[in-house]
Amino acid sequence: MWWKEYSGMMIDVSGWLVAPIILGLFLGKWLDSKYQTKPWFTVVCVGIAFVITNVGIIRQGIKIMKNMEKKEKKEIADKKEK
């Protein structure tokens, strides 16, 4: 069952890759159609989504690394006790 944790991490990171970009595309296209500014709002929204994606992935990576460090320290402490 070790794979469940890693598949959860992969799903979280994949969500950060896909969700902001798709939302940025839809929002940008909607704003472009509303204000007849094709393609400016789409480009801006996708750019902002790209930044949000990068920040989200970095934060998720830091969180994963901290969890892995905690588990490693716990395993080392458990081995010392034995």
N, C-alpha and C positions, 0 to 999 in steps of 0.2 A: 504493500500500500504506500510505499515511499513516493510513488509517482503522482499521487493526488496533490501533494503540496506543490510540486513543480509544474503540473498542468494548470493549477490555479494561478501561479505566477505568470505563466505564459498567457493565460486568458486576460489577466489584468493588463499586461503590457500591450497585448493586441488591441484591447479596448482603447487604450490611449493612442494607438496608431490610427485606428479607424474612425472612431466617433467624432473627434473634433474636425477632422477633414471633411467628413460627410456633412456635418452640420454647417460648416463654413461654406461648402459648395451650395447647399440648398438656400441658406440665408443670403449669400451673395447673389445668386440667380434671382431670388425673389426681390431683393432690393434693386437690382438692375432692371427688372421688368417694371417695377413700380415707378422708378425715377428715370427710365430710359437712359441709363449711363453705361450700357454694355461696353466692356467687361470690367469696369473699374471696381465696383463693389465686390464682384466675385474674386478678383485678384487680391483685394485688401482682406476680405474675409478668409480666404485660403491662407494668406500670409500670417494672419493672426492665429488661425487654427494650427499652422505649422509651429509657431512659437509655443502655443499652449501644449501641443503634443510633445515637444521636446522637454518642456518643464515637467510635464506629468510623468514622462518616462524616467527622467533623472530622479525625481522625487520617489517614484516607485522603486527604482534601482537602489537608492540609498536605504529605503525601508527594508528591502529584501536583504541587503548586505548586513544591516544591523541585526535582523532576525537570525541570519546565518551565524554571525559572530556570537550571539547569545547562546545558540545551540552548541556551537563548538566549545565555548567556555564551560557550559554545563557538562558536556561529554568529558572534557578534560578533568573537571572536578570530580565527576563520578568515577573516572578511572583511578584518580589519586586515592579515593576513599576505599577502593577495593584493594 
